[in-house]
Amino acid sequence: MSEMSFETAVKSRRSVRGFQNREVPQEVLNKVFDLARWSPSGTNMQPWQTYVASGATRDTLREQMMTAVKNGSKPNQDHKELPKSIGQIWKDRRRECAAVLYRAMDIAWDDKEARNAAAFRNFELFNAPHVAFLCMDEAFGLSRAWDVGMYAQTLMLAMTANGLASCAQGTMGHHPDLVREAFGLGPEVKVLFGLSFGYEDTSMKVNNAHTERARLEDTVTFKR
């Protein structure tokens, strides 16, 4: 495979919500996660701890999460967001993102049942053969979460450059005890979010969804 430019990797990376039933070879997994470890972090503490579920571990976690949701179990994130009202500009962007997805899946905005089914696909991992859980030790609060965010971006770009697709999912932090149980982790390991990944299934209509970005002048201010 020819090398992908950085610009191409950045602009072609997107959230993929439909994957082939094909595992990623271990040598490719080693390569992309090895690249991700070069992410920057404050004072080089590298607070991220990543746990990748494949095969039987992935299958068990997927089934447990789907069952939890079906049974009405409420999310119990390790790091909970404080409820705050956001400005209209961000509400509009969030709504447009949802609208793009629904249009790609031929879901009417007022079809609540179909929308709920689309949301449930998160816990099906979009049929991805792998899911990575991005965690931190409890010694680090949310003040270090930006380091994990930089790690996640580096990881996703490494995946894109190596022919893999991914989808970052806050929903993978909804039931952290299941993750700790699957990997035999202590309570000090806190789950932030997850990342389903694998090879894109281009036959899935949802993967035709492409979101736009705000204009440069709407998000960046230059001053001299």
C-alpha positions as a Markdown table, in Angstrom:
| # | Residue | x | y | z |
|---|---|---|---|---|
| 1 | Met | 0.0 | 0.0 | 0.0 |
| 2 | Ser | 1.4 | 3.4 | -1.0 |
| 3 | Glu | 2.0 | 5.9 | 1.8 |
| 4 | Met | -0.8 | 8.3 | 2.6 |
| 5 | Ser | 0.0 | 12.0 | 3.1 |
| 6 | Phe | -0.8 | 13.6 | 6.4 |
| 7 | Glu | -3.3 | 15.9 | 4.8 |
| 8 | Thr | -5.1 | 13.0 | 3.2 |
| 9 | Ala | -5.2 | 11.0 | 6.4 |
| 10 | Val | -6.7 | 14.0 | 8.3 |
| 11 | Lys | -9.3 | 14.8 | 5.7 |
| 12 | Ser | -10.3 | 11.2 | 5.0 |
| 13 | Arg | -10.6 | 10.0 | 8.6 |
| 14 | Arg | -14.2 | 9.9 | 9.6 |
| 15 | Ser | -16.5 | 8.0 | 12.0 |
| 16 | Val | -17.4 | 4.7 | 10.3 |
| 17 | Arg | -20.5 | 2.9 | 11.5 |
| 18 | Gly | -20.4 | -0.4 | 9.6 |
| 19 | Phe | -17.5 | -2.9 | 9.5 |
| 20 | Gln | -16.6 | -6.1 | 7.7 |
| 21 | Asn | -16.6 | -9.3 | 9.6 |
| 22 | Arg | -12.8 | -9.6 | 9.2 |
| 23 | Glu | -10.2 | -9.3 | 12.0 |
| 24 | Val | -7.2 | -7.0 | 11.6 |
| 25 | Pro | -3.9 | -9.0 | 11.5 |
| 26 | Gln | -1.8 | -8.7 | 14.6 |
| 27 | Glu | 1.1 | -7.1 | 12.8 |
| 28 | Val | -1.2 | -4.3 | 11.7 |
| 29 | Leu | -2.6 | -3.9 | 15.2 |
| 30 | Asn | 1.0 | -3.7 | 16.5 |
| 31 | Lys | 1.9 | -1.1 | 13.9 |
| 32 | Val | -1.0 | 1.4 | 14.5 |
| 33 | Phe | -0.8 | 1.1 | 18.3 |
| 34 | Asp | 3.0 | 1.5 | 18.2 |
| 35 | Leu | 2.5 | 4.7 | 16.2 |
| 36 | Ala | -0.1 | 6.0 | 18.7 |
| 37 | Arg | 2.3 | 5.7 | 21.7 |
| 38 | Trp | 4.3 | 8.7 | 20.2 |
| 39 | Ser | 1.4 | 11.0 | 21.1 |
| 40 | Pro | 2.2 | 14.1 | 23.1 |
| 41 | Ser | 1.3 | 14.4 | 26.7 |
| 42 | Gly | 1.9 | 16.9 | 29.6 |
| 43 | Thr | 5.4 | 16.3 | 31.0 |
| 44 | Asn | 5.4 | 13.1 | 29.0 |
| 45 | Met | 3.4 | 11.2 | 31.6 |
| 46 | Gln | 1.5 | 9.3 | 28.9 |
| 47 | Pro | -1.5 | 8.6 | 31.2 |
| 48 | Trp | -3.4 | 6.6 | 28.7 |
| 49 | Gln | -4.0 | 2.9 | 29.3 |
| 50 | Thr | -5.5 | 1.1 | 26.3 |
| 51 | Tyr | -7.3 | -2.3 | 26.4 |
| 52 | Val | -8.2 | -3.9 | 23.0 |
| 53 | Ala | -11.0 | -6.5 | 22.9 |
| 54 | Ser | -11.0 | -9.0 | 20.0 |
| 55 | Gly | -12.4 | -12.5 | 19.5 |
| 56 | Ala | -14.2 | -14.0 | 22.4 |
| 57 | Thr | -13.5 | -11.0 | 24.7 |
| 58 | Arg | -15.1 | -8.7 | 22.2 |
| 59 | Asp | -18.0 | -11.0 | 21.7 |
| 60 | Thr | -18.7 | -11.3 | 25.5 |
| 61 | Leu | -18.4 | -7.5 | 26.1 |
| 62 | Arg | -20.7 | -6.8 | 23.1 |
| 63 | Glu | -23.3 | -9.2 | 24.4 |
| 64 | Gln | -23.1 | -7.8 | 28.0 |
| 65 | Met | -23.5 | -4.2 | 26.8 |
| 66 | Met | -26.4 | -5.0 | 24.6 |
| 67 | Thr | -28.1 | -6.9 | 27.4 |
| 68 | Ala | -27.5 | -4.0 | 29.8 |
| 69 | Val | -29.1 | -1.5 | 27.5 |
| 70 | Lys | -32.1 | -3.8 | 26.7 |
| 71 | Asn | -32.6 | -4.3 | 30.4 |
| 72 | Gly | -32.7 | -0.6 | 31.0 |
| 73 | Ser | -29.5 | -0.3 | 32.9 |
| 74 | Lys | -28.6 | 3.4 | 33.2 |
| 75 | Pro | -25.1 | 4.6 | 32.1 |
| 76 | Asn | -22.7 | 4.7 | 35.0 |
| 77 | Gln | -19.6 | 6.5 | 33.6 |
| 78 | Asp | -16.5 | 6.8 | 35.7 |
| 79 | His | -16.3 | 10.5 | 34.7 |
| 80 | Lys | -19.7 | 12.1 | 34.5 |
| 81 | Glu | -20.3 | 15.3 | 32.7 |
| 82 | Leu | -22.0 | 18.1 | 34.6 |
| 83 | Pro | -25.3 | 19.0 | 33.0 |
| 84 | Lys | -24.8 | 22.4 | 31.3 |
| 85 | Ser | -26.6 | 24.3 | 28.7 |
| 86 | Ile | -24.6 | 24.8 | 25.5 |
| 87 | Gly | -24.9 | 27.6 | 23.0 |
| 88 | Gln | -27.2 | 27.4 | 19.9 |
| 89 | Ile | -24.2 | 27.2 | 17.5 |
| 90 | Trp | -23.1 | 23.9 | 19.1 |
| 91 | Lys | -26.7 | 22.6 | 19.3 |
| 92 | Asp | -27.1 | 23.3 | 15.6 |
| 93 | Arg | -23.9 | 21.4 | 14.7 |
| 94 | Arg | -24.9 | 18.4 | 16.8 |
| 95 | Arg | -28.4 | 18.4 | 15.2 |
| 96 | Glu | -26.9 | 18.6 | 11.7 |
| 97 | Cys | -24.6 | 15.7 | 12.5 |
| 98 | Ala | -27.6 | 13.6 | 13.5 |
| 99 | Ala | -29.5 | 14.7 | 10.4 |
| 100 | Val | -26.6 | 13.7 | 8.1 |
| 101 | Leu | -26.6 | 10.2 | 9.7 |
| 102 | Tyr | -30.4 | 9.8 | 9.5 |
| 103 | Arg | -30.5 | 10.9 | 5.9 |
| 104 | Ala | -27.8 | 8.3 | 5.0 |
| 105 | Met | -29.9 | 5.6 | 6.7 |
| 106 | Asp | -33.2 | 6.8 | 5.2 |
| 107 | Ile | -34.5 | 7.5 | 8.7 |
| 108 | Ala | -37.2 | 10.2 | 9.1 |
| 109 | Trp | -36.5 | 12.7 | 11.9 |
| 110 | Asp | -39.7 | 11.9 | 13.7 |
| 111 | Asp | -39.2 | 8.1 | 13.4 |
| 112 | Lys | -38.3 | 7.6 | 17.1 |
| 113 | Glu | -38.2 | 3.8 | 16.8 |
| 114 | Ala | -35.7 | 3.8 | 13.9 |
| 115 | Arg | -33.6 | 6.5 | 15.7 |
| 116 | Asn | -33.4 | 4.3 | 18.8 |
| 117 | Ala | -32.4 | 1.3 | 16.7 |
| 118 | Ala | -29.6 | 3.4 | 15.1 |
| 119 | Ala | -28.4 | 4.5 | 18.6 |
| 120 | Phe | -28.4 | 0.9 | 19.8 |
| 121 | Arg | -25.9 | 0.1 | 17.0 |
| 122 | Asn | -23.3 | 1.7 | 19.2 |
| 123 | Phe | -23.6 | -1.2 | 21.6 |
| 124 | Glu | -23.4 | -3.7 | 18.8 |
| 125 | Leu | -20.0 | -2.0 | 18.1 |
| 126 | Phe | -21.3 | -1.4 | 14.5 |
| 127 | Asn | -20.2 | -5.1 | 14.0 |
| 128 | Ala | -16.6 | -4.0 | 14.3 |
| 129 | Pro | -14.3 | -7.0 | 15.1 |
| 130 | His | -12.2 | -4.9 | 17.6 |
| 131 | Val | -12.9 | -2.3 | 20.2 |
| 132 | Ala | -10.3 | -0.4 | 22.2 |
| 133 | Phe | -11.1 | 1.1 | 25.6 |
| 134 | Leu | -9.2 | 4.2 | 26.5 |
| 135 | Cys | -8.6 | 4.5 | 30.2 |
| 136 | Met | -6.7 | 6.4 | 32.8 |
| 137 | Asp | -5.6 | 5.7 | 36.4 |
| 138 | Glu | -7.8 | 7.3 | 39.0 |
| 139 | Ala | -4.8 | 9.4 | 40.0 |
| 140 | Phe | -5.5 | 11.5 | 36.9 |
| 141 | Gly | -8.7 | 13.5 | 36.8 |
| 142 | Leu | -10.3 | 15.0 | 33.8 |
| 143 | Ser | -7.6 | 17.6 | 33.8 |
| 144 | Arg | -5.4 | 15.0 | 32.0 |
| 145 | Ala | -8.1 | 13.7 | 29.7 |
| 146 | Trp | -6.8 | 16.0 | 26.9 |
| 147 | Asp | -3.7 | 13.8 | 26.8 |
| 148 | Val | -5.9 | 10.7 | 26.1 |
| 149 | Gly | -7.8 | 12.8 | 23.4 |
| 150 | Met | -4.5 | 13.5 | 21.6 |
| 151 | Tyr | -3.6 | 9.8 | 21.9 |
| 152 | Ala | -7.0 | 8.9 | 20.4 |
| 153 | Gln | -6.5 | 11.3 | 17.4 |
| 154 | Thr | -3.1 | 9.9 | 16.7 |
| 155 | Leu | -4.4 | 6.4 | 16.9 |
| 156 | Met | -7.3 | 7.1 | 14.5 |
| 157 | Leu | -5.0 | 8.8 | 12.0 |
| 158 | Ala | -2.6 | 5.8 | 12.2 |
| 159 | Met | -5.5 | 3.5 | 11.5 |
| 160 | Thr | -6.7 | 5.7 | 8.6 |
| 161 | Ala | -3.2 | 5.7 | 7.1 |
| 162 | Asn | -3.0 | 1.9 | 7.3 |
| 163 | Gly | -6.4 | 1.2 | 5.7 |
| 164 | Leu | -8.5 | 0.8 | 8.8 |
| 165 | Ala | -11.7 | 2.6 | 9.8 |
| 166 | Ser | -12.8 | 3.6 | 13.3 |
| 167 | Cys | -15.5 | 5.3 | 15.3 |
| 168 | Ala | -14.8 | 6.9 | 18.7 |
| 169 | Gln | -17.7 | 6.2 | 21.1 |
| 170 | Gly | -18.5 | 7.8 | 24.4 |
| 171 | Thr | -21.1 | 5.0 | 24.8 |
| 172 | Met | -18.2 | 2.6 | 25.5 |
| 173 | Gly | -17.7 | 4.4 | 28.8 |
| 174 | His | -21.3 | 3.8 | 29.9 |
| 175 | His | -20.7 | 0.4 | 31.7 |
| 176 | Pro | -17.1 | 0.6 | 32.9 |
| 177 | Asp | -17.4 | -2.3 | 35.3 |
| 178 | Leu | -18.0 | -4.7 | 32.4 |
| 179 | Val | -14.7 | -3.5 | 30.9 |
| 180 | Arg | -12.8 | -3.9 | 34.2 |
| 181 | Glu | -14.2 | -7.4 | 34.6 |
| 182 | Ala | -13.3 | -8.4 | 31.1 |
| 183 | Phe | -9.7 | -7.4 | 31.4 |
| 184 | Gly | -9.2 | -8.2 | 35.2 |
| 185 | Leu | -8.6 | -4.5 | 36.1 |
| 186 | Gly | -8.7 | -2.9 | 39.5 |
| 187 | Pro | -11.1 | -0.2 | 40.4 |
| 188 | Glu | -8.4 | 2.4 | 40.0 |
| 189 | Val | -8.5 | 2.0 | 36.2 |
| 190 | Lys | -11.2 | 4.4 | 34.9 |
| 191 | Val | -12.7 | 4.1 | 31.5 |
| 192 | Leu | -13.1 | 7.3 | 29.4 |
| 193 | Phe | -14.5 | 6.1 | 26.1 |
| 194 | Gly | -14.0 | 3.5 | 23.4 |
| 195 | Leu | -13.0 | 3.1 | 19.8 |
| 196 | Ser | -14.6 | 0.5 | 17.5 |
| 197 | Phe | -12.4 | -0.3 | 14.5 |
| 198 | Gly | -11.7 | -2.6 | 11.7 |
| 199 | Tyr | -12.2 | -2.7 | 7.9 |
| 200 | Glu | -15.0 | -0.5 | 6.5 |
| 201 | Asp | -18.1 | -2.2 | 5.0 |
| 202 | Thr | -18.7 | 0.1 | 2.1 |
| 203 | Ser | -22.0 | -1.6 | 1.4 |
| 204 | Met | -23.5 | 0.0 | 4.6 |
| 205 | Lys | -25.6 | 3.1 | 3.7 |
| 206 | Val | -24.7 | 4.8 | 6.9 |
| 207 | Asn | -21.0 | 5.0 | 5.8 |
| 208 | Asn | -22.1 | 7.4 | 3.1 |
| 209 | Ala | -22.7 | 10.0 | 5.8 |
| 210 | His | -20.1 | 12.8 | 5.6 |
| 211 | Thr | -20.2 | 15.7 | 8.0 |
| 212 | Glu | -18.8 | 19.1 | 7.2 |
| 213 | Arg | -16.6 | 21.4 | 9.4 |
| 214 | Ala | -17.1 | 25.0 | 10.5 |
| 215 | Arg | -15.2 | 27.6 | 8.5 |
| 216 | Leu | -11.7 | 28.4 | 9.7 |
| 217 | Glu | -12.8 | 32.0 | 10.6 |
| 218 | Asp | -15.6 | 30.6 | 12.8 |
| 219 | Thr | -13.2 | 28.6 | 15.0 |
| 220 | Val | -9.8 | 30.3 | 14.8 |
| 221 | Thr | -8.8 | 33.9 | 15.6 |
| 222 | Phe | -5.4 | 35.2 | 14.4 |
| 223 | Lys | -4.1 | 38.4 | 16.0 |
| 224 | Arg | -0.9 | 40.3 | 15.6 |
